[in-house]
Amino acid sequence: MGLFDFLSDKGEKKPVEPTTPQTGGTTDFFGNTANAADTTAAGDTYTVVSGDSLSKIAKNHYGDASKWHQIYDANKATIGSDPDKIEVGQVLTLPKA
């Protein structure tokens, strides 16, 4: 049934309603499912550029430089033991504030 068939038909036919995923997650454009917990915990990502520091990133993202600890805690595996040594090109997860 095409669009024009639907518009010209005076019957009780209705368009098919989209279904919601049964897994409790969300589906993106490509049909990939993600749990809501995964997307809210992950937050945004940020790629480190020259001159960045965790406090500068926190100031730009959260409006408060003192929240750099949140970024560091979420990225310890990427950054390492010294929060002052972030490298250009590192992709950091910026947790929701």
VMD Tcl script that builds the backbone (N, CA, C; Angstrom):
set m [mol new atoms 291]
animate dup $m
set s [atomselect $m all]
$s set {name element resname resid chain x y z} {
  {N N MET 1 A 0.847 -1.163 0.000}
  {CA C MET 1 A 0.000 0.000 0.000}
  {C C MET 1 A 0.897 1.232 0.000}
  {N N GLY 2 A 0.757 2.092 -0.946}
  {CA C GLY 2 A 1.538 3.303 -1.047}
  {C C GLY 2 A 0.880 4.455 -0.313}
  {N N LEU 3 A 1.553 5.555 -0.273}
  {CA C LEU 3 A 1.046 6.738 0.414}
  {C C LEU 3 A -0.240 7.238 -0.218}
  {N N PHE 4 A -0.279 7.284 -1.533}
  {CA C PHE 4 A -1.470 7.786 -2.203}
  {C C PHE 4 A -2.651 6.840 -2.033}
  {N N ASP 5 A -2.369 5.537 -1.970}
  {CA C ASP 5 A -3.442 4.580 -1.714}
  {C C ASP 5 A -4.050 4.828 -0.338}
  {N N PHE 6 A -3.213 5.100 0.629}
  {CA C PHE 6 A -3.689 5.344 1.989}
  {C C PHE 6 A -4.524 6.623 2.046}
  {N N LEU 7 A -4.051 7.675 1.375}
  {CA C LEU 7 A -4.755 8.951 1.415}
  {C C LEU 7 A -6.093 8.904 0.690}
  {N N SER 8 A -6.162 8.129 -0.384}
  {CA C SER 8 A -7.396 8.084 -1.163}
  {C C SER 8 A -8.384 7.060 -0.619}
  {N N ASP 9 A -7.926 6.140 0.228}
  {CA C ASP 9 A -8.795 5.103 0.777}
  {C C ASP 9 A -9.600 5.683 1.938}
  {N N LYS 10 A -10.911 5.548 1.899}
  {CA C LYS 10 A -11.782 6.088 2.945}
  {C C LYS 10 A -12.050 5.068 4.057}
  {N N GLY 11 A -11.404 3.917 3.978}
  {CA C GLY 11 A -11.634 2.869 4.974}
  {C C GLY 11 A -10.975 3.187 6.298}
  {N N GLU 12 A -11.031 2.226 7.179}
  {CA C GLU 12 A -10.493 2.394 8.528}
  {C C GLU 12 A -9.037 1.956 8.632}
  {N N LYS 13 A -8.334 1.843 7.524}
  {CA C LYS 13 A -6.937 1.411 7.568}
  {C C LYS 13 A -6.085 2.522 8.170}
  {N N LYS 14 A -5.181 2.130 9.032}
  {CA C LYS 14 A -4.294 3.089 9.689}
  {C C LYS 14 A -2.851 2.687 9.410}
  {N N PRO 15 A -1.947 3.646 9.422}
  {CA C PRO 15 A -0.546 3.290 9.212}
  {C C PRO 15 A -0.036 2.430 10.368}
  {N N VAL 16 A 0.974 1.659 10.092}
  {CA C VAL 16 A 1.561 0.781 11.095}
  {C C VAL 16 A 2.291 1.641 12.120}
  {N N GLU 17 A 2.042 1.380 13.392}
  {CA C GLU 17 A 2.703 2.093 14.466}
  {C C GLU 17 A 4.099 1.510 14.677}
  {N N PRO 18 A 5.111 2.350 14.921}
  {CA C PRO 18 A 6.447 1.811 15.203}
  {C C PRO 18 A 6.425 1.041 16.523}
  {N N THR 19 A 7.209 -0.010 16.581}
  {CA C THR 19 A 7.273 -0.810 17.801}
  {C C THR 19 A 8.423 -0.338 18.658}
  {N N THR 20 A 8.316 -0.555 19.948}
  {CA C THR 20 A 9.403 -0.223 20.858}
  {C C THR 20 A 10.197 -1.485 21.116}
  {N N PRO 21 A 11.503 -1.365 21.298}
  {CA C PRO 21 A 12.313 -2.552 21.554}
  {C C PRO 21 A 11.893 -3.238 22.846}
  {N N GLN 22 A 11.919 -4.544 22.850}
  {CA C GLN 22 A 11.527 -5.324 24.016}
  {C C GLN 22 A 12.658 -5.477 25.020}
  {N N THR 23 A 13.879 -5.047 24.658}
  {CA C THR 23 A 15.029 -5.257 25.528}
  {C C THR 23 A 15.155 -4.205 26.615}
  {N N GLY 24 A 14.340 -3.149 26.572}
  {CA C GLY 24 A 14.446 -2.107 27.571}
  {C C GLY 24 A 15.458 -1.037 27.195}
  {N N GLY 25 A 16.123 -1.206 26.057}
  {CA C GLY 25 A 17.105 -0.228 25.610}
  {C C GLY 25 A 16.532 0.645 24.525}
  {N N THR 26 A 17.393 1.401 23.914}
  {CA C THR 26 A 16.989 2.246 22.807}
  {C C THR 26 A 17.656 1.745 21.541}
  {N N THR 27 A 17.050 2.024 20.420}
  {CA C THR 27 A 17.595 1.601 19.139}
  {C C THR 27 A 17.980 2.829 18.343}
  {N N ASP 28 A 19.207 2.818 17.800}
  {CA C ASP 28 A 19.625 3.946 16.985}
  {C C ASP 28 A 19.175 3.759 15.546}
  {N N PHE 29 A 19.556 4.659 14.673}
  {CA C PHE 29 A 19.159 4.644 13.273}
  {C C PHE 29 A 19.513 3.329 12.589}
  {N N PHE 30 A 20.630 2.726 12.973}
  {CA C PHE 30 A 21.109 1.512 12.327}
  {C C PHE 30 A 20.569 0.238 12.959}
  {N N GLY 31 A 19.711 0.357 13.965}
  {CA C GLY 31 A 19.127 -0.812 14.596}
  {C C GLY 31 A 19.943 -1.353 15.751}
  {N N ASN 32 A 21.023 -0.683 16.124}
  {CA C ASN 32 A 21.831 -1.112 17.262}
  {C C ASN 32 A 21.118 -0.723 18.542}
  {N N THR 33 A 21.107 -1.639 19.502}
  {CA C THR 33 A 20.446 -1.342 20.766}
  {C C THR 33 A 21.485 -1.007 21.819}
  {N N ALA 34 A 21.120 -0.091 22.684}
  {CA C ALA 34 A 21.973 0.293 23.803}
  {C C ALA 34 A 21.084 0.421 25.023}
  {N N ASN 35 A 21.559 -0.091 26.123}
  {CA C ASN 35 A 20.809 0.053 27.364}
  {C C ASN 35 A 20.838 1.500 27.797}
  {N N ALA 36 A 19.766 1.953 28.396}
  {CA C ALA 36 A 19.688 3.333 28.854}
  {C C ALA 36 A 20.783 3.628 29.876}
  {N N ALA 37 A 21.125 2.654 30.697}
  {CA C ALA 37 A 22.169 2.859 31.698}
  {C C ALA 37 A 23.516 3.114 31.035}
  {N N ASP 38 A 23.789 2.438 29.915}
  {CA C ASP 38 A 25.051 2.632 29.219}
  {C C ASP 38 A 25.159 4.042 28.654}
  {N N THR 39 A 24.090 4.559 28.077}
  {CA C THR 39 A 24.154 5.871 27.447}
  {C C THR 39 A 24.176 6.995 28.470}
  {N N THR 40 A 23.517 6.842 29.596}
  {CA C THR 40 A 23.521 7.921 30.585}
  {C C THR 40 A 24.822 7.920 31.373}
  {N N ALA 41 A 25.400 6.760 31.612}
  {CA C ALA 41 A 26.641 6.712 32.364}
  {C C ALA 41 A 27.808 7.196 31.521}
  {N N ALA 42 A 27.765 6.925 30.230}
  {CA C ALA 42 A 28.887 7.260 29.375}
  {C C ALA 42 A 29.015 8.757 29.163}
  {N N GLY 43 A 27.938 9.455 28.957}
  {CA C GLY 43 A 28.018 10.879 28.697}
  {C C GLY 43 A 28.610 11.168 27.330}
  {N N ASP 44 A 29.223 12.347 27.197}
  {CA C ASP 44 A 29.837 12.757 25.947}
  {C C ASP 44 A 31.292 12.319 25.912}
  {N N THR 45 A 31.881 12.400 24.728}
  {CA C THR 45 A 33.310 12.165 24.614}
  {C C THR 45 A 33.989 13.442 24.161}
  {N N TYR 46 A 35.268 13.551 24.461}
  {CA C TYR 46 A 36.050 14.726 24.110}
  {C C TYR 46 A 37.445 14.260 23.724}
  {N N THR 47 A 37.962 14.784 22.629}
  {CA C THR 47 A 39.312 14.468 22.195}
  {C C THR 47 A 40.244 15.595 22.635}
  {N N VAL 48 A 41.284 15.241 23.354}
  {CA C VAL 48 A 42.221 16.209 23.915}
  {C C VAL 48 A 42.996 16.895 22.788}
  {N N VAL 49 A 43.099 18.223 22.887}
  {CA C VAL 49 A 43.885 19.011 21.940}
  {C C VAL 49 A 45.028 19.696 22.684}
  {N N SER 50 A 45.979 20.230 21.940}
  {CA C SER 50 A 47.133 20.891 22.526}
  {C C SER 50 A 46.687 22.035 23.439}
  {N N GLY 51 A 47.294 22.105 24.615}
  {CA C GLY 51 A 46.975 23.158 25.577}
  {C C GLY 51 A 45.874 22.804 26.556}
  {N N ASP 52 A 45.271 21.637 26.394}
  {CA C ASP 52 A 44.191 21.222 27.289}
  {C C ASP 52 A 44.721 20.772 28.642}
  {N N SER 53 A 43.881 20.909 29.630}
  {CA C SER 53 A 44.076 20.314 30.946}
  {C C SER 53 A 42.695 19.837 31.387}
  {N N LEU 54 A 42.667 18.976 32.381}
  {CA C LEU 54 A 41.369 18.489 32.842}
  {C C LEU 54 A 40.519 19.627 33.382}
  {N N SER 55 A 41.150 20.599 34.032}
  {CA C SER 55 A 40.373 21.728 34.565}
  {C C SER 55 A 39.831 22.610 33.437}
  {N N LYS 56 A 40.581 22.784 32.346}
  {CA C LYS 56 A 40.076 23.562 31.206}
  {C C LYS 56 A 38.896 22.850 30.551}
  {N N ILE 57 A 39.022 21.537 30.416}
  {CA C ILE 57 A 37.938 20.758 29.819}
  {C C ILE 57 A 36.699 20.841 30.707}
  {N N ALA 58 A 36.896 20.706 32.023}
  {CA C ALA 58 A 35.772 20.788 32.965}
  {C C ALA 58 A 35.122 22.165 32.917}
  {N N LYS 59 A 35.924 23.215 32.827}
  {CA C LYS 59 A 35.393 24.577 32.762}
  {C C LYS 59 A 34.545 24.752 31.503}
  {N N ASN 60 A 35.030 24.252 30.368}
  {CA C ASN 60 A 34.298 24.391 29.105}
  {C C ASN 60 A 33.046 23.516 29.060}
  {N N HIS 61 A 33.140 22.310 29.616}
  {CA C HIS 61 A 32.019 21.364 29.515}
  {C C HIS 61 A 30.977 21.566 30.614}
  {N N TYR 62 A 31.441 21.761 31.845}
  {CA C TYR 62 A 30.530 21.864 32.981}
  {C C TYR 62 A 30.335 23.295 33.470}
  {N N GLY 63 A 31.229 24.215 33.061}
  {CA C GLY 63 A 31.172 25.575 33.566}
  {C C GLY 63 A 31.837 25.724 34.924}
  {N N ASP 64 A 32.566 24.688 35.367}
  {CA C ASP 64 A 33.204 24.696 36.679}
  {C C ASP 64 A 34.502 23.889 36.594}
  {N N ALA 65 A 35.633 24.594 36.683}
  {CA C ALA 65 A 36.940 23.942 36.550}
  {C C ALA 65 A 37.211 22.938 37.658}
  {N N SER 66 A 36.585 23.128 38.817}
  {CA C SER 66 A 36.839 22.219 39.942}
  {C C SER 66 A 36.228 20.832 39.742}
  {N N LYS 67 A 35.453 20.644 38.694}
  {CA C LYS 67 A 34.864 19.322 38.424}
  {C C LYS 67 A 35.788 18.429 37.593}
  {N N TRP 68 A 37.071 18.812 37.498}
  {CA C TRP 68 A 38.018 18.002 36.742}
  {C C TRP 68 A 38.150 16.603 37.334}
  {N N HIS 69 A 37.891 16.469 38.640}
  {CA C HIS 69 A 37.962 15.153 39.303}
  {C C HIS 69 A 36.985 14.167 38.672}
  {N N GLN 70 A 35.805 14.636 38.286}
  {CA C GLN 70 A 34.816 13.746 37.664}
  {C C GLN 70 A 35.357 13.180 36.355}
  {N N ILE 71 A 36.000 14.037 35.583}
  {CA C ILE 71 A 36.575 13.587 34.309}
  {C C ILE 71 A 37.700 12.596 34.575}
  {N N TYR 72 A 38.557 12.926 35.533}
  {CA C TYR 72 A 39.675 12.032 35.846}
  {C C TYR 72 A 39.183 10.675 36.340}
  {N N ASP 73 A 38.217 10.678 37.243}
  {CA C ASP 73 A 37.697 9.415 37.779}
  {C C ASP 73 A 37.098 8.536 36.681}
  {N N ALA 74 A 36.464 9.147 35.699}
  {CA C ALA 74 A 35.846 8.381 34.619}
  {C C ALA 74 A 36.870 7.887 33.597}
  {N N ASN 75 A 38.092 8.426 33.639}
  {CA C ASN 75 A 39.083 8.118 32.609}
  {C C ASN 75 A 40.432 7.673 33.159}
  {N N LYS 76 A 40.466 7.145 34.381}
  {CA C LYS 76 A 41.732 6.722 34.974}
  {C C LYS 76 A 42.468 5.694 34.118}
  {N N ALA 77 A 41.728 4.801 33.491}
  {CA C ALA 77 A 42.366 3.777 32.662}
  {C C ALA 77 A 43.056 4.395 31.452}
  {N N THR 78 A 42.513 5.470 30.933}
  {CA C THR 78 A 43.084 6.135 29.767}
  {C C THR 78 A 44.209 7.082 30.164}
  {N N ILE 79 A 44.002 7.844 31.225}
  {CA C ILE 79 A 44.951 8.884 31.626}
  {C C ILE 79 A 46.138 8.313 32.385}
  {N N GLY 80 A 45.889 7.362 33.266}
  {CA C GLY 80 A 46.951 6.819 34.103}
  {C C GLY 80 A 46.899 7.413 35.493}
  {N N SER 81 A 48.006 7.278 36.216}
  {CA C SER 81 A 48.014 7.685 37.625}
  {C C SER 81 A 48.237 9.179 37.830}
  {N N ASP 82 A 48.661 9.915 36.796}
  {CA C ASP 82 A 48.924 11.345 36.936}
  {C C ASP 82 A 47.918 12.150 36.123}
  {N N PRO 83 A 46.960 12.821 36.782}
  {CA C PRO 83 A 45.932 13.560 36.047}
  {C C PRO 83 A 46.478 14.762 35.277}
  {N N ASP 84 A 47.724 15.180 35.568}
  {CA C ASP 84 A 48.327 16.294 34.847}
  {C C ASP 84 A 48.917 15.867 33.499}
  {N N LYS 85 A 48.979 14.580 33.250}
  {CA C LYS 85 A 49.619 14.105 32.024}
  {C C LYS 85 A 48.603 13.516 31.052}
  {N N ILE 86 A 47.758 14.396 30.523}
  {CA C ILE 86 A 46.881 13.967 29.443}
  {C C ILE 86 A 47.605 14.253 28.132}
  {N N GLU 87 A 47.297 13.470 27.114}
  {CA C GLU 87 A 48.017 13.585 25.854}
  {C C GLU 87 A 47.073 13.991 24.731}
  {N N VAL 88 A 47.611 14.747 23.796}
  {CA C VAL 88 A 46.849 15.160 22.617}
  {C C VAL 88 A 46.361 13.913 21.894}
  {N N GLY 89 A 45.085 13.902 21.542}
  {CA C GLY 89 A 44.500 12.775 20.820}
  {C C GLY 89 A 43.770 11.780 21.706}
  {N N GLN 90 A 43.981 11.838 23.016}
  {CA C GLN 90 A 43.247 10.937 23.910}
  {C C GLN 90 A 41.762 11.271 23.835}
  {N N VAL 91 A 40.944 10.237 23.804}
  {CA C VAL 91 A 39.498 10.424 23.802}
  {C C VAL 91 A 39.006 10.155 25.220}
  {N N LEU 92 A 38.448 11.196 25.828}
  {CA C LEU 92 A 37.985 11.103 27.207}
  {C C LEU 92 A 36.474 11.074 27.268}
  {N N THR 93 A 35.958 10.327 28.218}
  {CA C THR 93 A 34.535 10.307 28.479}
  {C C THR 93 A 34.215 11.420 29.464}
  {N N LEU 94 A 33.235 12.240 29.120}
  {CA C LEU 94 A 32.816 13.317 30.013}
  {C C LEU 94 A 31.488 12.915 30.636}
  {N N PRO 95 A 31.534 12.452 31.899}
  {CA C PRO 95 A 30.306 11.983 32.544}
  {C C PRO 95 A 29.300 13.121 32.721}
  {N N LYS 96 A 28.051 12.751 32.801}
  {CA C LYS 96 A 27.008 13.746 33.042}
  {C C LYS 96 A 27.206 14.349 34.425}
  {N N ALA 97 A 27.014 15.642 34.510}
  {CA C ALA 97 A 27.256 16.346 35.782}
  {C C ALA 97 A 26.197 16.078 36.802}
}
mol reanalyze $m
mol bondsrecalc $m
mol representation Tube
mol addrep $m
